[in-house]
């Protein structure tokens, strides 16, 4: 099974496709995770858990 499918390949056994939707989705998920980590750290500082 291949991990990433190029745009011009004709195959069905892949996990991610290298196109704009996949790139946008990956960036969005990473951004949300970074924001969540920031919120957890900020709440820990605010409530003096650190």
C-alpha positions as CSV (number, residue, x, y, z in Angstrom):
1,X,0.0,0.0,0.0
2,X,1.3,3.4,-0.9
3,X,1.2,6.3,1.5
4,X,0.8,9.2,-0.9
5,X,-0.7,9.1,-4.4
6,X,0.6,11.6,-7.0
7,X,-2.0,13.5,-9.0
8,X,-1.3,11.7,-12.2
9,X,-1.2,8.1,-10.9
10,X,-4.0,5.7,-11.6
11,X,-4.1,3.6,-8.5
12,X,-6.6,3.0,-5.6
13,X,-4.4,1.7,-2.8
14,X,-3.2,4.9,-1.1
15,X,-3.9,6.8,2.1
16,X,-3.4,10.4,1.1
17,X,-3.7,12.1,-2.3
18,X,-1.3,14.9,-3.2
19,X,-3.9,17.6,-4.1
20,X,-5.1,20.9,-2.7
21,X,-7.9,19.4,-0.6
22,X,-5.5,17.2,1.3
23,X,-2.9,20.0,1.8
24,X,-5.6,22.3,3.1
25,X,-7.0,19.6,5.4
26,X,-3.5,18.8,6.8
27,X,-2.8,22.5,7.4
28,X,-6.1,23.1,9.1
29,X,-5.7,20.1,11.4
30,X,-2.2,21.1,12.4
31,X,-3.4,24.7,13.0
32,X,-6.2,23.5,15.3
33,X,-3.9,21.2,17.2
34,X,-1.4,24.1,17.8
35,X,-4.2,26.4,18.9
36,X,-5.5,23.7,21.4
37,X,-2.0,23.2,22.8
38,X,-1.7,27.0,23.3
39,X,-5.0,27.1,25.1
40,X,-4.0,24.2,27.4
41,X,-0.7,26.0,28.2
42,X,-2.5,29.3,28.7
43,X,-5.1,27.8,31.0
44,X,-2.4,26.0,33.0
45,X,-0.5,29.3,33.5
46,X,-3.8,31.1,34.4
47,X,-4.8,28.5,37.0
48,X,-1.2,28.3,38.3
49,X,-0.8,24.6,37.5
50,X,2.7,25.1,36.2
